Amino acid sequence: MRRALFGTKLSRACVALLLVIVGGALSGPWLAPWPADEIDWDAIDQAPNAVHWFGTDGVGRDLFARTLDGARTSLAIAALATLVSTLIGIPWGAAAGYLGGGVDQAMMRVVDGMYALPFVLLVILLVVAFGRNILLLFVALGAVSWLDIARVVRGQTLAARHEAYVDAARALGAGRWRVILRHIIPNVIGPAVVYATLAIPGVIIAESFISFLGLGVQEPRTSWGMLIAEGARNMHSSPWQLLFPAALLAMALFAINILGDRLRDAWTGAEPQAQRRFYG
């Protein structure tokens, strides 16, 4: 795992980039020279300068502070939604793989059915049905992003159910759910966590798209999606309003994707020579 994160120049650069983005998001209220919601009446729609490093928006709010505030919201939603998806996907996949038979088929048909539905459309329907509460947004994103994790855990469980430690637990009288909770899940949680990192970029994109449509985070909060939506409306007159949030989003997605791929390859032991040359 350490080699996956720090073994190449590219992975080290991605770790450093993520640390800068996350550190900036967490320290935004102290790092930014202006509060995110404060209006500078003398600098409305102003280009980047020494006072407002990323410029200001159409009502005079500092874009640097708002970009860090949006990063904090988007990353928090991604992290919590991924946690929700992990909490759903791991038990689901473990139960399906261990119980087998008709139960397995029925549970995986549910997964296949959800795969057939558009991911973002499901989230939009959940948001419309249950409101725009940010907590519900966490749950909505997590509730439709657990499918890959469930499949991975099921595959691991199908192999683990025949291991000696599982046979020993059954011989000692452990019931099916005790075996699943005490023996199966602790031994398959590693691959699930690795694959959960691969779901984070998709969650960030989904949240940004939903906020772009106006169905996600609402004022006075902000997110990368909201900032990109505002910037897109003013891209011809004030391109910096789109450039900085979009660039930060792209860099975060790139870094998370690279590190997720590295973690997956390290776990599976698959790292061809061509990949090693690419990663440096």
ZIMOHU-V258767 format. One line per field, one symbol per residue. ss: DSSP state (H for helix, E for strand, L for the rest). burial: # if it has 9 or more other C-alpha atoms within 8 Angstrom, else .. A space follows every 50 residues. Layout:
BEGIN
ss->???
burial->???
END
This chain:
BEGIN
ss->LHHHHHLLHHHHHHHHHHHHHHHHHHLHHHHLLLLLLLELLLLLLLLLLL LLLLLELLLLEEHHHHHHHHHHHHHHHHHHHHHHHHHHHHHHHHHHHHHL HHHHHHHHHHHHHHHLLLHHHHHHHHHHHHLLLHHHHHHHHHHLLLHHHH HHHHHHHHHHLLLHHHHHHHHLLLLHHHHHHHHHHHHHHHHHHHHHHHHH HHHHHHHHHHHHLLLLLLLLLLLHHHHHHHHHHLLLLLLHHHHHHHHHHH HHHHHHHHHHHHHHHHHHLLLLHHHHHHHL
burial->...######.##.##.##..##.##..##..#..##.#.#...#####.. .######.#################.##########.############# ..###.##..#..##...#..###.###...#...############### ########.##....##.##...#...####.###..##.########## #.##.#######.#####..############.##..#########.##. #################........#..#.
END
